[in-house]
Amino acid sequence: MRELVSRQFPRWAALPVTEGPSDGAGNTLFRLGDDLVVRLPRHPGSAAAVDMAVTWLPRLAPLLPLAVPTPVAVGGPDEVFPGPWAVFRWLPGSGLDTGADVDLAAAAVRLGEFVAALRNVEVTGAPPSLRPHPLQGDDSDVRSAIRALGAAGVVDEAAATAVWEDALAAPSSRGPTWVNADLFPMNLLADRGALVAVIDFDLMGAGDSAVDMVPAWTLLTARTRALFREASGVDEATWGRGRGWALKAGLGAVRRYGLGDHPRAVEGRRAVAEAIADHRQGP
């Protein structure tokens, strides 16, 4: 890492380099001094997102009520690292997947306001999200996961199927909007008890707002979920598709990470359970 930075950005050659607090699925993170973070894409999708982030985040940032990454420099492929990479301003805080202390009610409102603000940005010219229609294309996989986890006693097969079928039946009442498409707890930062930032935008672009409803079931409680829904301003159909997406994502996490204590497995089981409980409550 130090060699890569020194070769392309000599002005930062003397800054200490340390591993970031966590790695997401798309990028490996390194702290660069006190004020910067380096993001090295792990796969072609995240590599392609470098240019999009550098182009669009500065335009979106002034319109959003939470902090987002500020790009500082873009590195290119060389012998040390084969693809594009980027340097961003460091955003202080802890990911909500780490058990960071946060006022959940206030966070629900702020996150709903963030989603509403993003949905209201003019979408003309926006690149398509890499997750534009979160329910499309995976019906057989989702049903297979429901059957398998139902047989294992992990989920209520009938209840999970009802959530999924209602989500598929929910009409799309609005065209594409700006979406983040990755609002999972690991990508939400809290600082001194308050939600302060959204840190991953690799999947952002034009898509179905339902994809940004996922924190309602991966993070929030029944009471705070209602606050998020009100602040986001989405209609019943979008909410239903979002609940289906949370179920689908949760099932996928459980199948990938198993039934143990892996944080993603725990988060997945919670998403499935909350989606089912919320569906049972009705509108």
C-alpha positions in Angstrom: 0.0 0.0 0.0 2.8 2.4 0.9 4.6 1.7 -2.3 1.4 2.3 -4.4 0.7 5.7 -2.7 4.4 6.8 -2.9 4.6 6.0 -6.6 1.5 7.9 -7.6 1.1 10.5 -4.9 4.6 11.4 -3.6 3.2 14.2 -1.5 1.6 11.6 0.8 4.6 9.2 0.9 5.5 10.0 4.5 2.0 9.5 5.9 1.4 6.4 8.0 -0.6 3.7 6.4 -2.8 1.4 8.6 -5.6 -1.1 7.8 -9.0 0.3 7.8 -11.5 -0.6 10.5 -13.4 -3.0 8.3 -13.5 -4.4 4.8 -16.7 -4.5 2.8 -17.4 -6.9 0.0 -16.3 -4.4 -2.6 -13.3 -2.6 -1.3 -10.3 -3.0 0.9 -9.7 0.1 3.1 -6.5 1.7 4.4 -6.2 4.7 6.6 -3.7 7.2 5.1 -2.6 9.6 7.9 -5.4 11.0 10.0 -7.5 12.6 7.3 -7.6 10.2 4.3 -8.7 6.7 3.4 -7.7 4.6 0.4 -10.2 2.3 -1.2 -8.9 -0.5 -3.3 -11.6 -2.2 -5.4 -11.8 -6.0 -5.0 -13.7 -6.8 -8.2 -14.6 -5.2 -11.5 -17.9 -3.8 -10.3 -16.2 -1.8 -7.6 -13.4 -0.8 -10.0 -16.0 0.6 -12.4 -17.6 2.5 -9.5 -14.5 4.6 -8.9 -15.1 7.0 -11.7 -18.8 7.2 -10.9 -18.1 8.1 -7.2 -15.6 10.7 -8.2 -18.0 12.2 -10.7 -21.3 12.1 -8.8 -20.6 12.2 -5.1 -19.4 15.9 -5.2 -22.7 16.8 -6.9 -24.9 14.8 -4.6 -23.2 15.7 -1.3 -24.7 19.3 -0.9 -28.2 17.9 -1.5 -28.0 15.2 1.2 -28.6 15.5 5.0 -25.8 13.0 5.9 -22.1 13.2 5.1 -20.9 11.1 2.2 -17.3 10.3 1.0 -15.4 13.2 -0.5 -13.0 12.1 -3.3 -9.6 13.6 -3.1 -7.6 11.8 -5.7 -7.9 8.9 -8.2 -5.1 6.4 -8.8 -4.5 4.4 -11.9 -3.4 0.8 -12.6 0.3 0.0 -12.2 2.6 -2.8 -11.2 1.6 -2.6 -7.6 -2.2 -2.6 -8.1 -3.9 -3.6 -11.4 -6.9 -1.3 -11.4 -8.3 2.1 -10.6 -8.4 3.2 -7.0 -9.2 6.3 -5.1 -8.4 8.4 -2.0 -11.2 9.9 0.0 -11.5 12.2 3.1 -11.8 10.1 6.3 -15.2 10.3 7.9 -15.1 9.7 11.7 -17.5 7.3 13.3 -18.2 3.6 13.8 -20.3 1.3 11.5 -23.6 0.4 12.9 -22.7 -3.3 12.3 -20.2 -3.0 15.2 -22.8 -2.2 17.9 -22.0 1.5 17.8 -24.2 3.4 20.3 -26.8 5.4 18.4 -30.1 7.1 19.1 -32.2 4.7 16.9 -35.3 6.9 16.7 -33.2 9.9 15.6 -31.2 7.7 13.2 -34.5 6.4 11.7 -35.7 9.9 10.9 -32.3 11.1 9.5 -32.0 8.0 7.4 -35.5 8.4 6.1 -34.7 12.1 5.2 -31.5 10.9 3.5 -33.5 8.5 1.3 -36.2 11.1 0.6 -33.5 13.7 -0.4 -31.8 11.2 -2.7 -35.1 10.2 -4.3 -35.8 13.8 -5.1 -32.6 14.6 -6.9 -33.1 15.0 -10.6 -32.4 11.6 -12.1 -31.8 12.6 -15.7 -28.3 11.6 -16.7 -27.8 9.3 -13.7 -26.0 6.1 -14.4 -28.1 2.9 -13.8 -27.6 1.4 -10.4 -25.9 -2.0 -10.4 -28.9 -3.1 -8.3 -31.7 -1.3 -10.2 -34.5 -3.8 -9.6 -33.8 -5.8 -6.4 -36.6 -8.3 -6.8 -36.0 -9.3 -10.4 -34.4 -12.4 -11.6 -34.1 -14.4 -8.4 -37.6 -15.8 -7.8 -36.5 -19.5 -7.9 -33.4 -18.9 -5.7 -35.5 -17.1 -3.1 -38.1 -19.8 -3.0 -35.4 -22.4 -2.8 -33.8 -20.6 0.1 -37.2 -20.3 1.9 -37.8 -24.0 1.5 -34.3 -25.0 2.7 -34.3 -22.7 5.7 -37.9 -23.6 6.5 -36.9 -27.3 6.5 -34.1 -26.5 8.9 -36.5 -24.7 11.2 -34.9 -21.3 10.7 -37.8 -19.6 9.1 -41.6 -20.0 8.9 -41.9 -21.1 5.2 -45.5 -20.0 4.7 -44.9 -16.6 6.3 -41.7 -15.9 4.3 -43.4 -17.0 1.1 -46.3 -14.6 1.8 -43.8 -11.7 2.3 -42.1 -12.6 -1.0 -45.2 -13.0 -3.1 -46.7 -9.7 -1.8 -43.5 -8.0 -2.7 -43.5 -9.4 -6.3 -47.1 -8.3 -6.7 -46.5 -4.7 -5.5 -46.7 -2.4 -8.5 -44.0 0.0 -9.4 -45.7 3.3 -9.0 -42.9 5.6 -9.9 -40.0 5.6 -12.4 -36.4 5.2 -11.5 -34.9 7.5 -8.8 -31.5 8.0 -7.4 -30.7 5.1 -5.0 -27.7 4.2 -2.8 -28.7 0.5 -3.1 -26.4 -0.6 -0.2 -27.8 0.9 3.0 -26.8 -2.0 5.2 -25.5 -1.3 8.8 -21.9 -1.7 7.9 -22.2 1.3 5.5 -23.8 3.6 8.1 -21.6 5.6 10.5 -22.5 6.8 14.0 -20.5 9.3 16.0 -21.3 10.3 19.6 -24.7 8.6 19.5 -25.9 10.2 16.2 -26.1 8.8 12.7 -23.6 11.0 10.7 -22.7 9.4 7.4 -23.3 6.9 4.6 -20.0 5.6 3.3 -20.5 3.2 0.4 -21.8 4.3 -3.0 -20.5 1.6 -5.3 -24.0 0.6 -6.3 -25.6 4.0 -6.6 -27.4 5.3 -9.6 -30.9 5.2 -11.0 -33.1 2.4 -9.7 -36.1 1.3 -7.6 -36.4 3.2 -4.3 -37.4 -0.1 -2.7 -33.8 -1.1 -2.5 -33.1 1.8 0.0 -35.9 0.6 2.4 -33.7 -2.3 3.6 -32.5 -0.7 6.9 -36.1 -0.7 8.1 -35.7 -4.5 8.7 -31.9 -4.9 9.0 -31.5 -2.2 11.6 -34.7 -0.7 13.0 -37.4 -1.8 15.4 -41.1 -1.8 14.8 -41.4 1.7 16.4 -38.4 3.3 14.7 -39.3 1.6 11.4 -42.4 3.7 11.3 -40.4 6.8 11.8 -38.1 5.9 8.9 -41.1 5.1 6.7 -42.8 8.4 7.4 -39.6 10.4 6.8 -38.8 8.6 3.6 -42.2 9.4 2.1 -42.6 6.2 0.1 -45.9 4.6 -0.8 -47.3 1.3 0.2 -46.1 -0.5 -2.9 -42.5 0.7 -2.6 -42.5 -0.3 1.1 -43.8 -3.8 0.2 -41.1 -4.3 -2.4 -38.5 -3.1 0.1 -39.7 -5.6 2.6 -39.3 -8.3 0.0 -35.8 -7.1 -0.8 -34.9 -7.2 2.9 -36.2 -10.8 3.1 -34.2 -11.8 0.0 -31.0 -10.2 1.3 -31.5 -11.8 4.7 -32.0 -15.2 3.2 -28.9 -14.8 1.1 -26.8 -13.8 4.1 -28.0 -16.8 6.1 -27.3 -19.2 3.2 -23.8 -17.7 2.7 -22.7 -17.3 6.2 -24.5 -20.1 8.0 -26.4 -20.1 11.3 -23.6 -19.2 13.6 -22.4 -15.9 15.1 -21.0 -14.3 11.9 -22.2 -10.7 11.9 -23.7 -11.0 8.5 -25.5 -14.2 9.4 -27.0 -12.5 12.5 -28.0 -9.5 10.4 -29.5 -11.8 7.8 -31.6 -13.7 10.4 -32.8 -10.4 11.9 -33.8 -9.1 8.5 -35.9 -12.2 7.7 -37.6 -12.2 11.1 -38.4 -8.5 11.1 -39.7 -8.7 7.5 -42.0 -11.5 8.5 -43.2 -9.8 11.7 -43.8 -6.5 9.9 -45.8 -8.2 7.2 -48.0 -10.0 9.7 -48.8 -6.6 11.3 -50.2 -5.4 8.1 -50.4 -1.7 6.8 
